[in-house]
Amino acid sequence: MEQTTYYHEKICLCKKCKGTGEEVFYAKTDYRKEYPLKRKCSQCNGTGRVVVSGQRVLNVVPYEPGKPTDTAGTV
Ligand SMILES: [Zn+2]
């Protein structure tokens, strides 16, 4: 039996930039990470907030002792 949980649209703090709207990165040649560079966060487009929505599907079956559980196809 499948159980679906829906997540309504919700404004969350962007986890990629921690709400700053800026992403810190280092040039590939900057091996010692001495010169941090900043760019607009690609996930929140510089706002520091993102709208999260979606759904999760759970596959629920009775547990039968001694029988190996078939997890194929479940997330
Ligand atoms: Zn961000």
PDB file of the backbone (N, CA, C, O) and the ligand in Angstrom, with CONECT records:
HET     ZN  A 101       1
ATOM      1  N   MET A   1       0.848  -1.189   0.000  1.00  0.00           N
ATOM      2  CA  MET A   1       0.000   0.000   0.000  1.00  0.00           C
ATOM      3  C   MET A   1       0.888   1.245   0.000  1.00  0.00           C
ATOM      4  O   MET A   1       1.825   1.369   0.788  1.00  0.00           O
ATOM      5  N   GLU A   2       0.566   2.138  -0.891  1.00  0.00           N
ATOM      6  CA  GLU A   2       1.380   3.350  -0.978  1.00  0.00           C
ATOM      7  C   GLU A   2       0.746   4.480  -0.174  1.00  0.00           C
ATOM      8  O   GLU A   2      -0.461   4.715  -0.246  1.00  0.00           O
ATOM      9  N   GLN A   3       1.564   5.155   0.573  1.00  0.00           N
ATOM     10  CA  GLN A   3       1.106   6.311   1.324  1.00  0.00           C
ATOM     11  C   GLN A   3       1.864   7.526   0.810  1.00  0.00           C
ATOM     12  O   GLN A   3       3.094   7.567   0.836  1.00  0.00           O
ATOM     13  N   THR A   4       1.118   8.498   0.351  1.00  0.00           N
ATOM     14  CA  THR A   4       1.753   9.683  -0.208  1.00  0.00           C
ATOM     15  C   THR A   4       1.570  10.869   0.731  1.00  0.00           C
ATOM     16  O   THR A   4       0.457  11.185   1.153  1.00  0.00           O
ATOM     17  N   THR A   5       2.670  11.507   1.042  1.00  0.00           N
ATOM     18  CA  THR A   5       2.636  12.713   1.862  1.00  0.00           C
ATOM     19  C   THR A   5       2.954  13.896   0.959  1.00  0.00           C
ATOM     20  O   THR A   5       3.965  13.900   0.256  1.00  0.00           O
ATOM     21  N   TYR A   6       2.095  14.883   0.984  1.00  0.00           N
ATOM     22  CA  TYR A   6       2.327  16.062   0.152  1.00  0.00           C
ATOM     23  C   TYR A   6       2.890  17.195   1.001  1.00  0.00           C
ATOM     24  O   TYR A   6       2.454  17.429   2.128  1.00  0.00           O
ATOM     25  N   TYR A   7       3.848  17.875   0.443  1.00  0.00           N
ATOM     26  CA  TYR A   7       4.417  19.037   1.125  1.00  0.00           C
ATOM     27  C   TYR A   7       3.996  20.283   0.362  1.00  0.00           C
ATOM     28  O   TYR A   7       4.348  20.467  -0.803  1.00  0.00           O
ATOM     29  N   HIS A   8       3.241  21.126   1.034  1.00  0.00           N
ATOM     30  CA  HIS A   8       2.788  22.350   0.382  1.00  0.00           C
ATOM     31  C   HIS A   8       3.939  23.333   0.252  1.00  0.00           C
ATOM     32  O   HIS A   8       4.954  23.233   0.941  1.00  0.00           O
ATOM     33  N   GLU A   9       3.754  24.262  -0.631  1.00  0.00           N
ATOM     34  CA  GLU A   9       4.807  25.256  -0.868  1.00  0.00           C
ATOM     35  C   GLU A   9       5.126  26.008   0.421  1.00  0.00           C
ATOM     36  O   GLU A   9       4.236  26.496   1.118  1.00  0.00           O
ATOM     37  N   LYS A  10       6.380  26.083   0.704  1.00  0.00           N
ATOM     38  CA  LYS A  10       6.817  26.669   1.966  1.00  0.00           C
ATOM     39  C   LYS A  10       8.101  27.450   1.689  1.00  0.00           C
ATOM     40  O   LYS A  10       8.975  26.988   0.955  1.00  0.00           O
ATOM     41  N   ILE A  11       8.200  28.617   2.274  1.00  0.00           N
ATOM     42  CA  ILE A  11       9.412  29.410   2.088  1.00  0.00           C
ATOM     43  C   ILE A  11      10.432  28.991   3.146  1.00  0.00           C
ATOM     44  O   ILE A  11      10.155  29.038   4.345  1.00  0.00           O
ATOM     45  N   CYS A  12      11.589  28.590   2.694  1.00  0.00           N
ATOM     46  CA  CYS A  12      12.637  28.109   3.591  1.00  0.00           C
ATOM     47  C   CYS A  12      13.910  28.917   3.369  1.00  0.00           C
ATOM     48  O   CYS A  12      14.103  29.582   2.351  1.00  0.00           O
ATOM     49  N   LEU A  13      14.748  28.820   4.362  1.00  0.00           N
ATOM     50  CA  LEU A  13      16.085  29.395   4.231  1.00  0.00           C
ATOM     51  C   LEU A  13      16.855  28.554   3.216  1.00  0.00           C
ATOM     52  O   LEU A  13      16.810  27.325   3.248  1.00  0.00           O
ATOM     53  N   CYS A  14      17.550  29.225   2.332  1.00  0.00           N
ATOM     54  CA  CYS A  14      18.343  28.499   1.339  1.00  0.00           C
ATOM     55  C   CYS A  14      19.519  27.830   2.048  1.00  0.00           C
ATOM     56  O   CYS A  14      20.331  28.489   2.698  1.00  0.00           O
ATOM     57  N   LYS A  15      19.591  26.498   1.907  1.00  0.00           N
ATOM     58  CA  LYS A  15      20.646  25.774   2.615  1.00  0.00           C
ATOM     59  C   LYS A  15      21.984  25.886   1.903  1.00  0.00           C
ATOM     60  O   LYS A  15      23.042  25.701   2.504  1.00  0.00           O
ATOM     61  N   LYS A  16      21.920  26.189   0.621  1.00  0.00           N
ATOM     62  CA  LYS A  16      23.162  26.260  -0.142  1.00  0.00           C
ATOM     63  C   LYS A  16      24.015  27.444   0.307  1.00  0.00           C
ATOM     64  O   LYS A  16      25.234  27.328   0.433  1.00  0.00           O
ATOM     65  N   CYS A  17      23.357  28.595   0.549  1.00  0.00           N
ATOM     66  CA  CYS A  17      24.107  29.799   0.921  1.00  0.00           C
ATOM     67  C   CYS A  17      23.823  30.205   2.363  1.00  0.00           C
ATOM     68  O   CYS A  17      24.314  31.234   2.826  1.00  0.00           O
ATOM     69  N   LYS A  18      23.030  29.398   3.080  1.00  0.00           N
ATOM     70  CA  LYS A  18      22.643  29.666   4.471  1.00  0.00           C
ATOM     71  C   LYS A  18      21.927  31.007   4.611  1.00  0.00           C
ATOM     72  O   LYS A  18      22.072  31.688   5.626  1.00  0.00           O
ATOM     73  N   GLY A  19      21.165  31.381   3.603  1.00  0.00           N
ATOM     74  CA  GLY A  19      20.346  32.586   3.685  1.00  0.00           C
ATOM     75  C   GLY A  19      21.066  33.869   3.355  1.00  0.00           C
ATOM     76  O   GLY A  19      20.484  34.948   3.466  1.00  0.00           O
ATOM     77  N   THR A  20      22.302  33.782   2.959  1.00  0.00           N
ATOM     78  CA  THR A  20      23.051  34.999   2.668  1.00  0.00           C
ATOM     79  C   THR A  20      22.829  35.479   1.233  1.00  0.00           C
ATOM     80  O   THR A  20      23.051  36.651   0.928  1.00  0.00           O
ATOM     81  N   GLY A  21      22.392  34.579   0.356  1.00  0.00           N
ATOM     82  CA  GLY A  21      22.209  34.928  -1.054  1.00  0.00           C
ATOM     83  C   GLY A  21      23.502  34.911  -1.840  1.00  0.00           C
ATOM     84  O   GLY A  21      23.514  35.126  -3.052  1.00  0.00           O
ATOM     85  N   GLU A  22      24.594  34.651  -1.130  1.00  0.00           N
ATOM     86  CA  GLU A  22      25.894  34.606  -1.796  1.00  0.00           C
ATOM     87  C   GLU A  22      26.567  33.269  -1.553  1.00  0.00           C
ATOM     88  O   GLU A  22      26.513  32.703  -0.461  1.00  0.00           O
ATOM     89  N   GLU A  23      27.185  32.798  -2.582  1.00  0.00           N
ATOM     90  CA  GLU A  23      27.888  31.534  -2.533  1.00  0.00           C
ATOM     91  C   GLU A  23      29.384  31.836  -2.504  1.00  0.00           C
ATOM     92  O   GLU A  23      29.885  32.610  -3.320  1.00  0.00           O
ATOM     93  N   VAL A  24      30.076  31.235  -1.583  1.00  0.00           N
ATOM     94  CA  VAL A  24      31.524  31.429  -1.537  1.00  0.00           C
ATOM     95  C   VAL A  24      32.188  30.282  -2.279  1.00  0.00           C
ATOM     96  O   VAL A  24      31.883  29.116  -2.032  1.00  0.00           O
ATOM     97  N   PHE A  25      33.073  30.605  -3.165  1.00  0.00           N
ATOM     98  CA  PHE A  25      33.782  29.553  -3.880  1.00  0.00           C
ATOM     99  C   PHE A  25      35.230  29.965  -4.074  1.00  0.00           C
ATOM    100  O   PHE A  25      35.602  31.118  -3.858  1.00  0.00           O
ATOM    101  N   TYR A  26      36.020  29.018  -4.476  1.00  0.00           N
ATOM    102  CA  TYR A  26      37.451  29.260  -4.666  1.00  0.00           C
ATOM    103  C   TYR A  26      37.838  28.889  -6.088  1.00  0.00           C
ATOM    104  O   TYR A  26      37.311  27.936  -6.662  1.00  0.00           O
ATOM    105  N   ALA A  27      38.747  29.639  -6.636  1.00  0.00           N
ATOM    106  CA  ALA A  27      39.241  29.329  -7.973  1.00  0.00           C
ATOM    107  C   ALA A  27      39.957  27.979  -7.942  1.00  0.00           C
ATOM    108  O   ALA A  27      40.546  27.601  -6.929  1.00  0.00           O
ATOM    109  N   LYS A  28      39.898  27.259  -9.059  1.00  0.00           N
ATOM    110  CA  LYS A  28      40.513  25.934  -9.095  1.00  0.00           C
ATOM    111  C   LYS A  28      42.014  25.997  -8.840  1.00  0.00           C
ATOM    112  O   LYS A  28      42.613  25.039  -8.351  1.00  0.00           O
ATOM    113  N   THR A  29      42.605  27.121  -9.172  1.00  0.00           N
ATOM    114  CA  THR A  29      44.048  27.262  -8.979  1.00  0.00           C
ATOM    115  C   THR A  29      44.393  27.681  -7.550  1.00  0.00           C
ATOM    116  O   THR A  29      45.562  27.690  -7.163  1.00  0.00           O
ATOM    117  N   ASP A  30      43.345  28.033  -6.757  1.00  0.00           N
ATOM    118  CA  ASP A  30      43.559  28.488  -5.380  1.00  0.00           C
ATOM    119  C   ASP A  30      43.505  27.275  -4.443  1.00  0.00           C
ATOM    120  O   ASP A  30      42.536  27.085  -3.707  1.00  0.00           O
ATOM    121  N   TYR A  31      44.559  26.463  -4.485  1.00  0.00           N
ATOM    122  CA  TYR A  31      44.550  25.194  -3.761  1.00  0.00           C
ATOM    123  C   TYR A  31      44.465  25.375  -2.251  1.00  0.00           C
ATOM    124  O   TYR A  31      43.883  24.545  -1.553  1.00  0.00           O
ATOM    125  N   ARG A  32      45.038  26.447  -1.755  1.00  0.00           N
ATOM    126  CA  ARG A  32      45.047  26.648  -0.301  1.00  0.00           C
ATOM    127  C   ARG A  32      43.842  27.433   0.185  1.00  0.00           C
ATOM    128  O   ARG A  32      43.744  27.756   1.369  1.00  0.00           O
ATOM    129  N   LYS A  33      42.924  27.742  -0.724  1.00  0.00           N
ATOM    130  CA  LYS A  33      41.685  28.458  -0.400  1.00  0.00           C
ATOM    131  C   LYS A  33      41.976  29.748   0.365  1.00  0.00           C
ATOM    132  O   LYS A  33      41.402  30.013   1.421  1.00  0.00           O
ATOM    133  N   GLU A  34      42.870  30.524  -0.193  1.00  0.00           N
ATOM    134  CA  GLU A  34      43.252  31.778   0.446  1.00  0.00           C
ATOM    135  C   GLU A  34      42.404  32.952  -0.023  1.00  0.00           C
ATOM    136  O   GLU A  34      42.273  33.955   0.678  1.00  0.00           O
ATOM    137  N   TYR A  35      41.833  32.820  -1.209  1.00  0.00           N
ATOM    138  CA  TYR A  35      41.114  33.945  -1.793  1.00  0.00           C
ATOM    139  C   TYR A  35      39.660  33.577  -2.088  1.00  0.00           C
ATOM    140  O   TYR A  35      39.322  33.212  -3.214  1.00  0.00           O
ATOM    141  N   PRO A  36      38.808  33.675  -1.077  1.00  0.00           N
ATOM    142  CA  PRO A  36      37.400  33.329  -1.317  1.00  0.00           C
ATOM    143  C   PRO A  36      36.750  34.302  -2.298  1.00  0.00           C
ATOM    144  O   PRO A  36      36.922  35.517  -2.199  1.00  0.00           O
ATOM    145  N   LEU A  37      36.010  33.749  -3.232  1.00  0.00           N
ATOM    146  CA  LEU A  37      35.287  34.556  -4.203  1.00  0.00           C
ATOM    147  C   LEU A  37      33.798  34.379  -3.933  1.00  0.00           C
ATOM    148  O   LEU A  37      33.361  33.346  -3.427  1.00  0.00           O
ATOM    149  N   LYS A  38      33.037  35.395  -4.278  1.00  0.00           N
ATOM    150  CA  LYS A  38      31.602  35.316  -4.032  1.00  0.00           C
ATOM    151  C   LYS A  38      30.839  35.442  -5.332  1.00  0.00           C
ATOM    152  O   LYS A  38      31.235  36.175  -6.238  1.00  0.00           O
ATOM    153  N   ARG A  39      29.747  34.719  -5.407  1.00  0.00           N
ATOM    154  CA  ARG A  39      28.854  34.866  -6.556  1.00  0.00           C
ATOM    155  C   ARG A  39      27.427  34.698  -6.050  1.00  0.00           C
ATOM    156  O   ARG A  39      27.186  34.153  -4.973  1.00  0.00           O
ATOM    157  N   LYS A  40      26.508  35.173  -6.841  1.00  0.00           N
ATOM    158  CA  LYS A  40      25.097  35.075  -6.477  1.00  0.00           C
ATOM    159  C   LYS A  40      24.722  33.604  -6.408  1.00  0.00           C
ATOM    160  O   LYS A  40      25.043  32.823  -7.303  1.00  0.00           O
ATOM    161  N   CYS A  41      24.037  33.241  -5.330  1.00  0.00           N
ATOM    162  CA  CYS A  41      23.666  31.844  -5.145  1.00  0.00           C
ATOM    163  C   CYS A  41      22.746  31.398  -6.279  1.00  0.00           C
ATOM    164  O   CYS A  41      21.760  32.063  -6.594  1.00  0.00           O
ATOM    165  N   SER A  42      23.087  30.260  -6.886  1.00  0.00           N
ATOM    166  CA  SER A  42      22.317  29.786  -8.035  1.00  0.00           C
ATOM    167  C   SER A  42      21.001  29.145  -7.611  1.00  0.00           C
ATOM    168  O   SER A  42      20.072  29.045  -8.413  1.00  0.00           O
ATOM    169  N   GLN A  43      20.917  28.712  -6.358  1.00  0.00           N
ATOM    170  CA  GLN A  43      19.708  28.020  -5.917  1.00  0.00           C
ATOM    171  C   GLN A  43      18.591  28.993  -5.551  1.00  0.00           C
ATOM    172  O   GLN A  43      17.427  28.734  -5.857  1.00  0.00           O
ATOM    173  N   CYS A  44      18.927  30.106  -4.900  1.00  0.00           N
ATOM    174  CA  CYS A  44      17.894  31.057  -4.465  1.00  0.00           C
ATOM    175  C   CYS A  44      17.953  32.341  -5.272  1.00  0.00           C
ATOM    176  O   CYS A  44      17.188  33.269  -5.013  1.00  0.00           O
ATOM    177  N   ASN A  45      18.835  32.407  -6.229  1.00  0.00           N
ATOM    178  CA  ASN A  45      18.984  33.579  -7.087  1.00  0.00           C
ATOM    179  C   ASN A  45      19.303  34.839  -6.285  1.00  0.00           C
ATOM    180  O   ASN A  45      18.884  35.936  -6.653  1.00  0.00           O
ATOM    181  N   GLY A  46      20.031  34.682  -5.205  1.00  0.00           N
ATOM    182  CA  GLY A  46      20.487  35.821  -4.430  1.00  0.00           C
ATOM    183  C   GLY A  46      19.519  36.323  -3.380  1.00  0.00           C
ATOM    184  O   GLY A  46      19.806  37.307  -2.699  1.00  0.00           O
ATOM    185  N   THR A  47      18.361  35.660  -3.231  1.00  0.00           N
ATOM    186  CA  THR A  47      17.374  36.128  -2.254  1.00  0.00           C
ATOM    187  C   THR A  47      17.594  35.530  -0.872  1.00  0.00           C
ATOM    188  O   THR A  47      17.122  36.079   0.123  1.00  0.00           O
ATOM    189  N   GLY A  48      18.302  34.416  -0.803  1.00  0.00           N
ATOM    190  CA  GLY A  48      18.522  33.765   0.486  1.00  0.00           C
ATOM    191  C   GLY A  48      17.370  32.887   0.935  1.00  0.00           C
ATOM    192  O   GLY A  48      17.442  32.242   1.981  1.00  0.00           O
ATOM    193  N   ARG A  49      16.292  32.863   0.131  1.00  0.00           N
ATOM    194  CA  ARG A  49      15.122  32.053   0.479  1.00  0.00           C
ATOM    195  C   ARG A  49      14.721  31.211  -0.724  1.00  0.00           C
ATOM    196  O   ARG A  49      14.898  31.619  -1.872  1.00  0.00           O
ATOM    197  N   VAL A  50      14.194  30.063  -0.451  1.00  0.00           N
ATOM    198  CA  VAL A  50      13.710  29.204  -1.525  1.00  0.00           C
ATOM    199  C   VAL A  50      12.305  28.716  -1.179  1.00  0.00           C
ATOM    200  O   VAL A  50      11.939  28.630  -0.007  1.00  0.00           O
ATOM    201  N   VAL A  51      11.537  28.401  -2.194  1.00  0.00           N
ATOM    202  CA  VAL A  51      10.202  27.831  -1.997  1.00  0.00           C
ATOM    203  C   VAL A  51      10.313  26.325  -2.210  1.00  0.00           C
ATOM    204  O   VAL A  51      10.712  25.857  -3.277  1.00  0.00           O
ATOM    205  N   VAL A  52       9.953  25.582  -1.173  1.00  0.00           N
ATOM    206  CA  VAL A  52      10.098  24.137  -1.225  1.00  0.00           C
ATOM    207  C   VAL A  52       8.707  23.504  -1.273  1.00  0.00           C
ATOM    208  O   VAL A  52       7.816  23.871  -0.507  1.00  0.00           O
ATOM    209  N   SER A  53       8.541  22.556  -2.179  1.00  0.00           N
ATOM    210  CA  SER A  53       7.309  21.786  -2.233  1.00  0.00           C
ATOM    211  C   SER A  53       7.628  20.416  -2.811  1.00  0.00           C
ATOM    212  O   SER A  53       8.698  20.207  -3.383  1.00  0.00           O
ATOM    213  N   GLY A  54       6.696  19.491  -2.660  1.00  0.00           N
ATOM    214  CA  GLY A  54       6.943  18.165  -3.215  1.00  0.00           C
ATOM    215  C   GLY A  54       6.081  17.117  -2.563  1.00  0.00           C
ATOM    216  O   GLY A  54       5.109  17.421  -1.871  1.00  0.00           O
ATOM    217  N   GLN A  55       6.454  15.875  -2.797  1.00  0.00           N
ATOM    218  CA  GLN A  55       5.703  14.779  -2.208  1.00  0.00           C
ATOM    219  C   GLN A  55       6.626  13.615  -1.930  1.00  0.00           C
ATOM    220  O   GLN A  55       7.677  13.461  -2.553  1.00  0.00           O
ATOM    221  N   ARG A  56       6.207  12.797  -0.975  1.00  0.00           N
ATOM    222  CA  ARG A  56       6.994  11.629  -0.628  1.00  0.00           C
ATOM    223  C   ARG A  56       6.072  10.413  -0.655  1.00  0.00           C
ATOM    224  O   ARG A  56       4.981  10.441  -0.085  1.00  0.00           O
ATOM    225  N   VAL A  57       6.503   9.376  -1.303  1.00  0.00           N
ATOM    226  CA  VAL A  57       5.688   8.165  -1.412  1.00  0.00           C
ATOM    227  C   VAL A  57       6.333   7.068  -0.585  1.00  0.00           C
ATOM    228  O   VAL A  57       7.497   6.720  -0.787  1.00  0.00           O
ATOM    229  N   LEU A  58       5.565   6.531   0.345  1.00  0.00           N
ATOM    230  CA  LEU A  58       6.051   5.422   1.153  1.00  0.00           C
ATOM    231  C   LEU A  58       5.312   4.167   0.737  1.00  0.00           C
ATOM    232  O   LEU A  58       4.095   4.184   0.555  1.00  0.00           O
ATOM    233  N   ASN A  59       6.051   3.081   0.589  1.00  0.00           N
ATOM    234  CA  ASN A  59       5.439   1.803   0.270  1.00  0.00           C
ATOM    235  C   ASN A  59       5.316   1.007   1.563  1.00  0.00           C
ATOM    236  O   ASN A  59       6.323   0.635   2.165  1.00  0.00           O
ATOM    237  N   VAL A  60       4.083   0.746   1.989  1.00  0.00           N
ATOM    238  CA  VAL A  60       3.856   0.069   3.262  1.00  0.00           C
ATOM    239  C   VAL A  60       3.262  -1.319   3.010  1.00  0.00           C
ATOM    240  O   VAL A  60       2.197  -1.447   2.406  1.00  0.00           O
ATOM    241  N   VAL A  61       3.968  -2.361   3.481  1.00  0.00           N
ATOM    242  CA  VAL A  61       3.475  -3.735   3.332  1.00  0.00           C
ATOM    243  C   VAL A  61       3.564  -4.429   4.684  1.00  0.00           C
ATOM    244  O   VAL A  61       4.383  -4.038   5.517  1.00  0.00           O
ATOM    245  N   PRO A  62       2.746  -5.446   4.923  1.00  0.00           N
ATOM    246  CA  PRO A  62       2.825  -6.158   6.206  1.00  0.00           C
ATOM    247  C   PRO A  62       4.158  -6.864   6.349  1.00  0.00           C
ATOM    248  O   PRO A  62       4.705  -7.397   5.383  1.00  0.00           O
ATOM    249  N   TYR A  63       4.668  -6.858   7.563  1.00  0.00           N
ATOM    250  CA  TYR A  63       5.915  -7.559   7.823  1.00  0.00           C
ATOM    251  C   TYR A  63       5.629  -9.034   8.078  1.00  0.00           C
ATOM    252  O   TYR A  63       4.799  -9.391   8.914  1.00  0.00           O
ATOM    253  N   GLU A  64       6.330  -9.870   7.343  1.00  0.00           N
ATOM    254  CA  GLU A  64       6.140 -11.302   7.538  1.00  0.00           C
ATOM    255  C   GLU A  64       7.455 -11.891   8.027  1.00  0.00           C
ATOM    256  O   GLU A  64       8.424 -11.943   7.270  1.00  0.00           O
ATOM    257  N   PRO A  65       7.505 -12.340   9.291  1.00  0.00           N
ATOM    258  CA  PRO A  65       8.766 -12.864   9.846  1.00  0.00           C
ATOM    259  C   PRO A  65       9.282 -14.048   9.040  1.00  0.00           C
ATOM    260  O   PRO A  65       8.515 -14.911   8.612  1.00  0.00           O
ATOM    261  N   GLY A  66      10.590 -14.070   8.843  1.00  0.00           N
ATOM    262  CA  GLY A  66      11.204 -15.174   8.123  1.00  0.00           C
ATOM    263  C   GLY A  66      11.250 -14.981   6.632  1.00  0.00           C
ATOM    264  O   GLY A  66      11.967 -15.689   5.925  1.00  0.00           O
ATOM    265  N   LYS A  67      10.486 -14.020   6.150  1.00  0.00           N
ATOM    266  CA  LYS A  67      10.469 -13.772   4.713  1.00  0.00           C
ATOM    267  C   LYS A  67      11.341 -12.560   4.410  1.00  0.00           C
ATOM    268  O   LYS A  67      11.174 -11.509   5.030  1.00  0.00           O
ATOM    269  N   PRO A  68      12.266 -12.693   3.468  1.00  0.00           N
ATOM    270  CA  PRO A  68      13.097 -11.514   3.155  1.00  0.00           C
ATOM    271  C   PRO A  68      12.244 -10.378   2.591  1.00  0.00           C
ATOM    272  O   PRO A  68      11.369 -10.593   1.752  1.00  0.00           O
ATOM    273  N   THR A  69      12.516  -9.193   3.063  1.00  0.00           N
ATOM    274  CA  THR A  69      11.725  -8.048   2.585  1.00  0.00           C
ATOM    275  C   THR A  69      12.192  -7.656   1.192  1.00  0.00           C
ATOM    276  O   THR A  69      13.388  -7.627   0.902  1.00  0.00           O
ATOM    277  N   ASP A  70      11.258  -7.367   0.371  1.00  0.00           N
ATOM    278  CA  ASP A  70      11.549  -6.957  -0.996  1.00  0.00           C
ATOM    279  C   ASP A  70      11.560  -5.433  -1.035  1.00  0.00           C
ATOM    280  O   ASP A  70      10.517  -4.782  -0.976  1.00  0.00           O
ATOM    281  N   THR A  71      12.764  -4.885  -1.137  1.00  0.00           N
ATOM    282  CA  THR A  71      12.877  -3.433  -1.120  1.00  0.00           C
ATOM    283  C   THR A  71      13.012  -2.863  -2.521  1.00  0.00           C
ATOM    284  O   THR A  71      13.192  -1.656  -2.680  1.00  0.00           O
ATOM    285  N   ALA A  72      12.929  -3.694  -3.522  1.00  0.00           N
ATOM    286  CA  ALA A  72      13.093  -3.196  -4.890  1.00  0.00           C
ATOM    287  C   ALA A  72      11.971  -2.237  -5.238  1.00  0.00           C
ATOM    288  O   ALA A  72      10.796  -2.507  -4.989  1.00  0.00           O
ATOM    289  N   GLY A  73      12.354  -1.126  -5.813  1.00  0.00           N
ATOM    290  CA  GLY A  73      11.359  -0.165  -6.265  1.00  0.00           C
ATOM    291  C   GLY A  73      10.976   0.868  -5.235  1.00  0.00           C
ATOM    292  O   GLY A  73      10.287   1.833  -5.566  1.00  0.00           O
ATOM    293  N   THR A  74      11.401   0.697  -3.983  1.00  0.00           N
ATOM    294  CA  THR A  74      11.090   1.711  -2.980  1.00  0.00           C
ATOM    295  C   THR A  74      12.209   2.733  -2.935  1.00  0.00           C
ATOM    296  O   THR A  74      13.356   2.438  -3.272  1.00  0.00           O
ATOM    297  N   VAL A  75      11.863   3.926  -2.519  1.00  0.00           N
ATOM    298  CA  VAL A  75      12.842   5.004  -2.482  1.00  0.00           C
ATOM    299  C   VAL A  75      13.554   4.977  -1.144  1.00  0.00           C
ATOM    300  O   VAL A  75      14.429   5.806  -0.894  1.00  0.00           O
TER     301      VAL A  75
HETATM  302 ZN    ZN A 101      20.996  30.518  -1.758  1.00  0.00          ZN2+
END
